[in-house]
């Protein structure tokens, strides 16, 4: 797990370097901010359309092989982009094509690497592994964004793609040496309670339709999707709502919003540390945390000044981070091992949909109600929807319990029968 985390830190740093430079590169080629959004949408699009099929591929192939091949292909794409840029052949159509291919590969790479990381620890430590991955992601984002400016200024734009390609190769080189927690060491027998070896996962077939049917047949997974969707659409996009709030009603400046963004990042890391203490999170816990986040968002919308807002941002970020870790744990551990790839594939398709729809809808809400109104209304919608869903789920459960209880026909009570006294045996 230490090797895997170190490799992922390098990979996340390279990925954020490339993403930062890619946005600047699109602006340099086209001079259009809309084109930047288009490149991001093209890369995210395959997740919406092909996420389910990518999860089916993960369930049908050996996990380590799938992850290693997908990481190697992503490295080839990064090196190819750097070479085309150096040769002066990188234009907008080529860049969009490369972004689309990257998105397609990510539909397989995402669930494969997630499940592989979880297989490295016992079942009870999966929440800690996911929390550690969240901290690695946050650290990689901070480092990658900072190093992108240094790389572009000293080595040129193409260097970020080269670094990202090398980071993918680092992950590819580590994968063959990983031993999942369920595999027996040569001189030791596997401990009871460990997760099954990935070989069993590789032997299990299935297709995308089976994954969708399985997902929809699990009320807990459907409820988790509903909670995450409403939270993502009406909240969480704090880079939009808090930016408008800070610059507008609070009459602050860009540097103050930078402070708020930094506090959000720190709160996310603190939340990941707290989430590492989870052992058996449930969908109900995710719902409670998401509702609390919605109420904190309402308070942030009513904040009278910048300092009050900063004080509220910390618990908002902590609650969001813990809720995300709890939800990811449920998503990656509750399904049977042979279905987890397809479940993650269905989740990728669904989550891409609400991630693409969320910012425009929230932007319209901000235009209509203002920053304060959007935060307050969004937070109340989140808390209210989760509360209503919880009440409905409890009513359905009570009804089902009553329907399952057998109704016994009443019988006449027989007259009491005299029981002779027992004589003790000498």
C-alpha positions in Angstrom: 0.0 0.0 0.0 2.9 2.4 0.6 4.3 1.7 -2.8 0.9 2.2 -4.4 0.2 5.4 -2.5 3.7 6.8 -3.5 3.1 5.9 -7.2 -0.4 7.5 -7.1 1.0 10.7 -5.6 3.4 11.0 -8.5 0.6 10.2 -10.9 -1.8 12.7 -9.4 0.9 15.4 -9.5 1.5 14.7 -13.2 -2.2 14.6 -14.0 -2.8 18.0 -12.5 0.2 19.4 -14.2 -1.2 18.3 -17.5 -4.7 19.4 -16.8 -3.5 22.9 -15.8 -1.3 23.2 -18.9 -4.0 21.8 -21.2 -6.4 24.6 -20.3 -3.7 27.1 -21.0 -2.8 25.4 -24.2 -6.4 25.5 -25.5 -6.5 29.2 -24.7 -3.2 29.6 -26.5 -4.4 27.8 -29.6 -7.9 29.2 -29.8 -8.1 32.2 -27.6 -11.5 31.0 -26.5 -12.7 30.1 -23.0 -15.6 28.2 -24.5 -13.1 26.0 -26.3 -11.5 25.2 -22.9 -14.8 24.0 -21.6 -15.4 22.0 -24.7 -12.1 20.1 -24.3 -13.0 19.2 -20.7 -16.5 18.1 -21.8 -15.0 15.9 -24.6 -12.7 14.2 -22.1 -15.6 13.7 -19.7 -18.1 12.6 -22.3 -16.9 8.9 -22.7 -17.5 8.4 -18.9 -21.2 9.3 -19.5 -21.7 7.1 -22.5 -19.2 4.2 -21.9 -18.7 4.0 -18.2 -20.9 1.0 -17.8 -19.0 -0.9 -20.6 -15.7 0.0 -19.0 -16.8 -1.5 -15.7 -17.8 -4.7 -17.5 -14.3 -4.9 -19.0 -12.8 -4.6 -15.6 -15.0 -7.5 -14.3 -13.9 -9.8 -17.2 -10.2 -9.2 -17.0 -7.5 -9.7 -14.4 -7.4 -6.5 -12.4 -3.6 -6.0 -12.2 -3.2 -6.6 -16.0 -6.1 -4.2 -16.8 -4.7 -1.4 -14.6 -1.2 -1.8 -15.9 -2.3 -1.8 -19.6 -4.6 1.3 -19.1 -1.8 3.2 -17.3 0.6 2.4 -20.1 -1.8 3.5 -22.8 -2.4 6.8 -20.9 1.4 7.3 -20.8 1.6 6.8 -24.6 -1.2 9.4 -25.1 0.7 11.9 -22.9 4.0 11.3 -24.7 2.3 11.6 -28.1 0.7 14.9 -27.1 4.2 16.3 -26.1 5.7 15.1 -29.4 2.9 16.6 -31.5 3.3 19.9 -29.6 7.0 19.9 -30.1 6.6 19.3 -33.9 4.1 22.0 -34.2 1.3 19.6 -35.3 -1.0 20.0 -32.3 -4.2 21.9 -33.3 -7.6 22.0 -31.7 -9.1 18.9 -33.6 -6.1 16.8 -32.7 -6.2 17.9 -29.1 -9.9 17.1 -28.9 -9.3 13.7 -30.4 -6.6 12.9 -27.8 -8.9 14.2 -25.0 -11.6 11.8 -26.3 -9.3 8.8 -26.3 -8.1 9.7 -22.8 -11.7 9.8 -21.6 -12.3 6.3 -23.2 -9.3 4.8 -21.5 -10.3 6.4 -18.2 -13.6 4.5 -18.2 -11.5 1.4 -17.7 -8.6 2.8 -15.7 -10.8 4.5 -13.1 -12.6 1.4 -11.7 -9.5 -0.8 -12.2 -7.2 1.3 -10.2 -9.8 2.0 -7.5 -10.5 -1.7 -6.9 -6.8 -2.6 -7.1 -6.0 -0.2 -4.3 -8.8 -1.5 -2.1 -7.6 -5.1 -2.6 -4.2 -4.2 -1.0 -5.8 -4.0 2.5 -8.2 -6.1 4.6 -11.9 -5.3 4.3 -12.0 -3.4 7.6 -9.2 -1.0 6.4 -10.9 -0.1 3.0 -12.3 3.2 4.4 -8.8 4.2 5.5 -7.4 3.2 2.1 -10.0 5.4 0.4 -9.3 8.3 2.8 -5.6 8.0 2.1 -6.3 8.1 -1.6 -8.3 11.3 -1.0 -5.3 12.9 0.8 -3.0 11.7 -2.0 -5.3 13.3 -4.6 -5.4 16.6 -2.7 -1.7 16.7 -2.2 -1.1 15.9 -5.9 -3.5 18.6 -6.9 -1.7 21.2 -4.9 1.8 20.1 -6.1 0.7 19.6 -9.7 -0.9 23.0 -10.0 2.2 24.7 -8.5 4.7 22.7 -10.6 2.8 23.3 -13.8 3.7 27.0 -13.7 7.4 26.2 -13.0 7.5 23.6 -15.8 6.0 25.9 -18.4 8.3 28.8 -17.4 11.5 26.8 -17.5 11.0 23.8 -19.9 8.1 24.8 -22.0 4.4 23.7 -22.3 5.2 20.2 -23.6 7.2 19.3 -20.5 4.0 18.9 -18.4 2.9 16.1 -20.8 6.2 14.4 -20.6 6.1 14.5 -16.8 2.6 13.1 -16.8 3.7 10.3 -19.1 6.5 9.4 -16.8 4.1 9.4 -13.8 1.9 6.9 -15.6 4.9 4.6 -16.2 5.7 4.8 -12.5 2.3 3.3 -11.6 2.7 0.7 -14.4 6.1 -0.3 -13.0 4.7 -0.7 -9.4 1.6 -2.8 -10.3 3.4 -6.2 -11.0 4.9 -6.1 -7.5 1.7 -5.5 -5.6 0.2 -8.4 -3.6 -3.5 -8.0 -2.6 -4.4 -8.7 1.0 -6.3 -11.9 0.0 -3.3 -13.6 -1.6 -1.4 -16.0 0.5 2.3 -15.3 1.0 4.6 -18.2 0.1 5.2 -19.2 3.7 2.0 -18.0 5.3 -1.6 -19.0 5.0 -4.2 -16.3 4.4 -5.8 -14.9 7.5 -9.6 -15.3 7.9 -11.7 -12.4 7.1 -9.5 -11.2 4.2 -10.8 -10.0 0.9 -11.0 -12.6 -1.9 -8.1 -12.7 -4.4 -8.6 -10.8 -7.6 -8.3 -14.0 -9.6 -11.9 -14.9 -8.6 -12.9 -11.5 -9.9 -11.2 -12.1 -13.2 -13.1 -15.4 -13.8 -16.5 -13.8 -13.3 -18.1 -12.7 -16.6 -21.0 -10.5 -17.2 -22.1 -7.6 -19.4 -23.1 -4.0 -19.0 -26.8 -4.7 -18.8 -26.3 -7.1 -15.9 -24.4 -4.3 -14.1 -27.2 -1.8 -14.7 -29.9 -4.3 -13.5 -27.8 -5.2 -10.5 -27.3 -1.5 -9.5 -31.0 -0.7 -9.9 -32.0 -3.8 -7.9 -30.0 -2.5 -4.9 -32.1 0.1 -3.0 -29.0 1.2 -1.0 -27.0 1.9 -4.2 -29.9 3.8 -5.7 -30.3 5.9 -2.5 -26.6 6.6 -2.5 -26.8 7.8 -6.1 -29.8 10.1 -5.3 -28.0 11.6 -2.2 -24.8 12.3 -4.2 -26.7 13.7 -7.2 -28.7 16.2 -5.3 -25.6 17.2 -3.3 -23.5 17.6 -6.4 -26.1 19.7 -8.4 -27.2 22.1 -5.6 -24.0 22.2 -3.5 -20.3 21.4 -3.6 -19.6 23.7 -6.6 -18.1 26.1 -4.1 -15.6 27.5 -6.6 -18.7 29.1 -8.3 -21.0 30.0 -5.5 -18.4 31.1 -2.9 -16.5 33.1 -5.5 -19.6 35.1 -6.3 -20.5 35.5 -2.6 -17.0 36.7 -1.7 -16.6 39.1 -4.6 -20.2 40.3 -4.5 -22.2 40.5 -1.2 -19.2 40.3 1.1 -17.3 43.0 -0.9 -14.0 41.2 -0.7 -11.4 40.7 -3.5 -9.7 37.8 -5.3 -7.0 37.3 -2.7 -9.8 36.8 -0.1 -11.4 34.1 -2.3 -7.9 32.5 -2.6 -7.9 32.3 1.2 -11.3 30.7 1.2 -10.1 28.2 -1.4 -7.1 27.3 0.7 -9.3 26.8 3.8 -11.5 24.5 1.7 -8.5 22.4 0.7 -7.2 22.2 4.3 -10.6 21.2 5.5 -10.8 18.5 2.9 -7.5 17.0 4.1 -8.7 17.2 7.7 -11.9 15.4 6.6 -9.9 12.7 5.0 -8.0 12.1 8.3 -11.3 11.9 10.2 -12.7 9.5 7.5 -9.8 7.2 8.0 -11.3 6.2 11.3 -14.4 4.8 9.7 -14.9 1.1 9.7 -18.4 0.2 8.5 -20.0 3.3 6.9 -23.6 3.0 5.7 -25.8 4.9 3.3 -27.7 6.4 6.2 -24.4 7.9 7.5 -23.8 9.4 4.0 -27.3 10.9 4.0 -26.9 12.4 7.5 -23.5 13.9 6.6 -24.8 15.3 3.3 -27.8 16.8 5.0 -25.5 18.5 7.6 -23.4 19.8 4.7 -26.6 21.3 3.2 -27.5 23.1 6.5 -23.9 24.4 6.8 -24.2 25.7 3.2 -27.4 27.6 4.3 -25.4 29.1 7.2 -22.6 30.1 4.8 -25.1 31.8 2.5 -26.3 33.9 5.5 -22.8 34.7 6.7 -22.5 38.4 7.5 -18.8 38.7 6.9 -15.7 37.0 5.5 -14.4 35.7 8.8 -17.7 34.0 9.6 -17.7 32.4 6.2 -14.1 31.1 6.7 -15.2 29.6 10.0 -18.1 27.8 8.3 -16.0 26.6 5.4 -13.8 24.4 7.5 -16.7 22.1 8.8 -18.3 22.2 5.3 -15.2 20.8 3.8 -14.7 18.2 6.6 -18.3 17.0 6.3 -18.0 16.8 2.5 -14.8 14.8 2.7 -16.1 12.3 5.2 -19.3 11.9 3.3 -17.4 11.2 0.1 -15.2 8.6 1.8 -18.1 6.9 3.4 -20.0 6.8 0.1 -17.0 5.5 -1.8 -16.6 2.7 0.8 -20.2 1.6 0.5 -20.0 1.7 -3.3 -16.8 -0.3 -3.5 -17.4 -2.9 -0.8 -21.2 -3.6 -0.6 -21.5 -5.3 -4.0 -20.2 -8.8 -4.6 -16.6 -8.9 -5.8 -17.6 -10.1 -9.3 -19.9 -7.1 -9.8 -17.8 -4.3 -8.4 -16.3 -3.2 -11.7 -19.7 -2.9 -13.3 -21.1 -1.1 -10.3 -18.3 1.5 -10.5 -19.0 1.7 -14.3 -22.6 2.5 -13.7 -21.6 5.0 -11.1 -19.2 6.7 -13.5 -21.8 7.1 -16.1 -24.3 8.5 -13.6 -21.9 10.8 -11.8 -20.6 12.2 -15.1 -24.1 13.1 -15.9 -24.7 15.1 -12.8 -21.2 16.6 -12.9 -21.9 18.0 -16.4 -25.4 19.2 -15.5 -24.6 20.6 -12.1 -22.5 23.8 -12.9 -24.9 25.1 -15.6 -28.0 24.5 -13.4 -26.3 26.1 -10.4 -25.2 29.0 -12.5 -28.8 29.6 -13.5 -29.8 29.5 -9.9 -27.1 32.1 -9.0 -28.3 34.3 -11.8 -31.9 34.0 -10.6 -31.5 34.1 -6.8 -28.0 35.6 -6.3 -25.1 34.0 -4.4 -26.8 34.0 -1.0 -30.1 32.8 -2.4 -28.4 30.0 -4.4 -26.5 28.8 -1.3 -29.6 28.9 1.0 -32.0 27.4 -1.5 -29.5 24.7 -2.6 -28.8 23.8 1.0 -32.4 23.6 1.9 -33.1 21.4 -1.2 -30.3 19.0 -0.2 -31.4 18.7 3.4 -35.1 18.5 2.5 -34.7 15.9 -0.3 -32.6 13.7 1.9 -35.0 13.9 4.8 -38.0 13.1 2.6 -36.1 10.2 1.0 -35.3 8.9 4.5 -38.9 9.1 5.6 -40.1 7.4 2.5 -37.5 4.6 2.8 -38.5 4.0 6.4 -42.2 3.9 5.5 -41.5 1.4 2.7 -39.4 -0.8 5.1 -42.2 -0.8 7.7 -44.7 -1.7 5.0 -42.5 -4.5 3.7 -42.0 -5.9 7.2 -45.7 -5.9 7.8 -46.4 -7.7 4.5 -43.8 -10.3 5.3 -45.3 -11.2 8.7 -47.5 -14.3 8.4 -51.1 -14.1 9.5 -52.0 -17.1 11.5 -55.6 -18.3 11.6 -57.2 -18.1 15.0 -58.0 -21.4 16.6 -60.3 -22.2 19.5 -58.5 -22.4 22.8 -58.5 -25.9 24.1 -59.6 -26.7 27.6 -56.8 -27.1 30.1 -55.5 -30.6 30.5 -54.5 -31.9 33.9 -50.8 -32.8 34.0 -50.0 -35.5 36.5 -47.4 -34.7 39.1 -44.0 -36.3 38.5 -42.7 -38.6 41.2 -39.0 -38.0 42.0 -36.8 -40.9 41.3 -34.9 -42.2 44.3 
